[in-house]
Amino acid sequence: MEDPKELLRKQGIYSLLDLALLIPASYIDTTLSTQIGTGKVHTFEATVQDVHPGHGKFQADFYLSRFCRSIKGVFFRATPYHYQTFAKNSTHIIQGRVEQFGGALQIIQPKTVKQAGQIIPKYKTTLKQEEIYALITRYVHKKALVAEGLTDEEADTLLMLHAPISLDAIYQGGGYRPHIVALLKFVEAYNHIKKLSVKRMDFPATASLHGDEKAFIKSLPFALTDEQLRTIGEIKSDLANTHKAAKRMVVGDVGSGKTMVILASAMMALPCKSALMAPTSLLAQQLYEEAAKHLPPSINVALVMQGRMTGDYRTADFIIGTHALLYKDDLPKIDLVMIDEQHRFGTAQRHALEKLSGRGEAKAHVLQFSATPIPRTQAMMDSALIDISLITTTPFSKSITTKLISKENFASLLAHIKEEIGLGHQVLIVYPLIEQSEQIPYQSIDEARGFWEKNFDNVFVTHGKDKSKDEVLLEFREHGDILLATTVVEVGISLPRLTIVVIVGAERLGLATLHQLRGRVGRLGLKSWCYLYSHDKSNERLHSFSKTMSGFDIAKLDLQFRNSGDIIDGTIQSGQKFRWLDMAEDEEIVSRAKNRLASVKMK
């Protein structure tokens, strides 16, 4: 046999629990039947009474001594093997589906079984059945499973699936018994969290940071939410650690106040220096403006973007910039690195910034921020690899009405747009394309702009290919009434007067993107509306989306509709699909698995 570990790797099996979770796809039950029922597979001890050769067909009349009755065995495409095996007066253990034919019982193509009373597992694998069975027998045993952290009872149940005494112990009503499904979910979650925890690499910190953020928080013209304060507390504890550099992701919904957490973190870094990298110059500019507005005047803040700098980054306390930071070879010593909208940077870019701030074995503290909410189940699992803080509430309640509309609602939509513009508010209309396409049954920006420019004043247009989009967005913020755009505005400039967003062809976008676009309106509490324009007004996904404002609930909905979860762990982004675990529903099971692993590690 080939090296066992190599064989297992070819099957995608890297841990003992991976192997244990390779549950048989089916079983061959050779237990002798105690009764006869038609339409079911039975196993009998049978003696050949007579044989009837034919043209390509062979029939054996079997006598079932246990039931004192006969049954016919019919073999099509008969070979010499059949004639030799089923000789008159020979005894066999036969298996097959019993049917009624012409008033008599018969089995088509009965199989012979070497030994009765066995339940033989059948595995879905490219390996030979005897190879995988040998590997499972060798490695998957009670002592090994208990050593992995399972209880005696859990280990016994898992082992029973590979060597059952009876199928009744496994199946109920055509499926697995509920306690078996629950166990498989738990073991799958436990195994995944355990593998992530092994991947985690911690490094000593370049410095222990003890700056005071209390005066800054007290000076703000508004109160921070409990979740903002809790997250700041978690970061404060991280930064004070010299033995382990912080590696935390802050996941906050649209408008949850992550900017204040960023500024509080910069205060906690003092007197050491901190840096924040944003994905666009627009976001970097906005963060710089917020820092200049809310941080104490004594804090020296610099802005670094391609072709533009404000302040001297070499002497600044807090440096804000785009990826242009990566090309500065004279950055000062940085002990806190922050990355906004981390998923919009490649792994190499994030690592490059971290590397710029590292010194030998020691690493700077790293905080990553994301406005793409993830389900709590996913956050619990990913926290084995990176610490996670969730901000699920917003500093003020938003009043946004979400409506699914179609062509027949266009007149009333126009009236509403005119009404909001009359109140000094702004409107965003998101189109799926810049130019016309025969494949997509919706207007593009190029097709639609003539109508809006003819009927309204102060109409602005931008899209992803527009090199001057940042300038257009800034100009629109100050002077515009209607903005026609693609999803380029999904994450971007703050538009405090925006009260209507119309998303054309809404069913073509993911729920997370729809939520980000809806998050553009009502930023300061103004009553607002999100119109989902679609030719499919019965779309279940859009109706579900329209009923909730919580990005975390929407992430859960996204899992239900896509039946998969995206792992966002700061170093990898992959679609992790589970066989048993439902990431949208099994929060309690994941919580138990995480707690179990923590208790096992403490022993």
NORWO-V395458 format. One record per run of one state. SS is the DSSP state (2 for helix, 1 for strand, 0 for the rest). FROM is the first residue (numbers start at 0). TO is the last residue. If there is no record, write none. Layout:
BEGIN
[[SS FROM TO] [SS FROM TO]]
END
This chain:
BEGIN
[[0 0 2] [2 3 9] [0 10 14] [2 15 19] [0 20 24] [1 25 28] [0 29 39] [1 40 52] [0 53 55] [1 56 63] [0 64 67] [1 68 75] [0 76 78] [2 79 84] [0 85 89] [1 90 100] [0 101 102] [1 103 107] [0 108 109] [1 110 111] [0 112 117] [1 118 121] [0 122 127] [2 128 138] [0 139 140] [2 141 147] [0 148 150] [2 151 161] [0 162 165] [2 166 168] [0 169 169] [1 170 171] [0 172 173] [1 174 175] [0 176 176] [2 177 198] [0 199 203] [1 204 204] [0 205 212] [2 213 218] [0 219 224] [2 225 238] [0 239 245] [1 246 251] [0 252 256] [2 257 268] [0 269 271] [1 272 276] [0 277 279] [2 280 293] [0 294 299] [1 300 304] [0 305 306] [1 307 309] [0 310 316] [1 317 320] [0 321 321] [2 322 326] [0 327 332] [1 333 339] [0 340 340] [2 341 343] [0 344 345] [2 346 356] [0 357 357] [1 358 358] [0 359 360] [1 361 362] [0 363 363] [1 364 369] [0 370 374] [2 375 381] [0 382 385] [1 386 390] [0 391 398] [1 399 404] [0 405 405] [2 406 421] [0 422 424] [1 425 429] [0 430 443] [2 444 454] [0 455 457] [1 458 460] [0 461 467] [2 468 478] [0 479 480] [1 481 484] [0 485 485] [2 486 488] [0 489 496] [1 497 503] [0 504 504] [2 505 507] [0 508 509] [2 510 517] [0 518 526] [1 527 532] [0 533 538] [2 539 545] [0 546 549] [2 550 561] [0 562 563] [1 564 567] [0 568 571] [1 572 575] [0 576 585] [2 586 601] [0 602 602]]
END
